[in-house]
Amino acid sequence: VQLQASGGGLVQAGGSLRLSCTTSGNSNSISTIGWYRQAPGKQRELVANIFRGGSTTYADSVKGRFTISRDNAKNTVYLLMNSLKLEDTAIYYCHAIRIGVGMRYDYWGQGTLVTVSS
């Protein structure tokens, strides 16, 4: 499984961005896919996940502002980020989980930088 993230950039506070993560390889085997982020000097944290059945989870800090969705036909997961805040500035990483026989496999895409300015 390979993950290709895109969509980061510079945006003013209050603005919006949409990140995309396109999967290739054995995409149908993915059970969970989502986004993490890492701000300077901080640990990487989960932002949002979407599960195979379609359910989603969000970090409390982004609930009501971010929306994760997917287009199965395009093998792409999106993160729509609205009402961006300065503290949303981070490198965002796409992450996927594949469950094998007695094994869990984690896959990471390259990061995409989101910078929110005042």
N, C-alpha and C positions, 0 to 999 in steps of 0.2 A: 504494500500500500504506500503510495506517495501522496503527499499533501502539498498543494501550491497555494499560498496565501497572497492576497493582493488587496489594495484599496485604502491603505493607510495614507496619511498626509497631514497637512497643517490646516487646522480649522479654528475659528474663533469660538470662544465659550458661548454656549447656547446653540451652536450649529450642529450639523449632522454629518455623519460619514457612514458608508456601508462597506464592510469588509466582506471579501469572498474567499472561500476555501474550496478549491477544486481537487477532487480525489481521482486517483488513477491506480491501476493495478487491480487488486482483488477488492474493489469498493463494496461489493455486495456482502462481504464478510464483516463489515464494520457494524458494531453494535451500538457504539456511542461516539458522537463527534461534537466538538465544541471549540471554545476559545478560552485560552488563558492569557494573562498579561503580566508583565513584569515592569514595574516602574524603577527608576534609578534608586539604588540603595535598598530596594525592597525585595521580598521573596515573590516568586511567581505565584499567582493566585488564579483560581477558577473564575471565569466571568459568566459563562453560560454553556449548557450542554443540551443537545437534543438526542433523544434515544430512538432506537429503531422503530418503536411503536408510535413515535411522534410527540411524546411528552417532553417537557422542557424543564430545566432548572436554571436559576439565575442567582448570582451573588446578590446579597441584600443591597449592596451599594449601587447596583445598576437596575434593580427592579423598577418597572414602570418607565424606564428610559431606553433600554436596549431590548431588541427583539431578535431571537435566533430563529431561522427558518431554513428550509432546504428545498432544493429542486432535484428530485431523484433522476429525472431525465437528463439533467446536466451534470449529475454527480457533484453538485455544488451546495455548500452550506453558506448562508449569509448571516452577518451580524449587523443589523441596522442600529446605529447608535444615534440617539436623539438627545437634545438638551445636554450636550457635552459640557463637562466641567474640567477645570484645570487639573484636577486629580485623576482624570481619565487618561492623562498623558502616560504612555507606556509603549513598550513593544508588545504587540499582540501576536500570539502563537496559536495556530490551528492544531488541534490534538484529536487523535482518533484512537479508539480501543477496538481491538479484535479479540474475540474469545476463541481459543482453540481447545483442544482436548486437554483439560487440566492446566491450561496455560492462559495467561493474559498477555497480549502484545500491545504495546503503546507506540504510537507513531506521532511524530512532530513535523510540522511544516516549518519553513524558515519564518522568522518574525517579520512583521510589518509594523512600521513605526507610526504611531498616532500622537500628534502633538497638538494640544489644545492651548491656544493663546488667549490672553485677556484683551 
